Amino acid sequence: MGFDLEAKGTTKNQKSSLAYLSELSSDTIWKERNNKIWKEVTDAHGYVFDRAKTLLEDWKSAKSIQKVSVSSEQQACITKWMKPSSGLFKCNIDAAFSETTNLVGIGMCIRDEDGHFVLAKTDYFSPTCNVHIGEALGLLSAMDWVHLLQPGTVDFEMDAKRVVDSFNSRQSEATEYGNIIDNCKTLSRQFYENSRVEFVRRQANEVAHSLAKAALSSASSQILVEIPVIMQLSEAVTASNPIPYRNRVRTNEH
């Protein structure tokens, strides 16, 4: 019994399966030969291939379980905040919404390549709006603020997939939401040529989310030059010297 492992259109995984099936078949044939010679037992027709096929299915099942295990480990990594690449900064952004106070809170936090806290900002606006519009305004607000600091290359992360997908799309919407995204793209072309806007899960964006919720109960916009208590409770971080910027203030009255 032979298999053409180099057949056109055969994938790498298929070749691996065929090779293993061939090996199993050879092993089964050898066992059948020994049974016939030494035990005078002749196996039924089709037994050789059926046995090899059964063993192959067991092998594929084991491989499948292994892949699921690896996938679960990778998924666990995605749910944790990851440091930016060497020489880069990362700004996490989120929005929170309150129907009671009719406010939208915005939180953003900048960290460096070592994961050290650099600066954070909270802001809010009224009235409340659709979630995707509020999240888009959060990205616009962060881009407008960060470029004034001139820190260098900054990547942006959000847990708002629709906003991230819209920003990275070449298409444009003739809506209020589309106009906000277009403004974000304009800022990106002007100040963030080598930066990226990426999606992360909520678990990896907890600091920005906590800041956004805190903004809902704040009397003013705030720029935080020290690690806020909220951040210390959300995840362990190490402080570093904040980026110098002009006219440093802790609060900006609306």
Order of alpha helices (4+ residues) and beta strands (2+ residues): alpha-alpha-beta-beta-beta-alpha-beta-alpha-alpha-beta-alpha-beta-alpha-beta
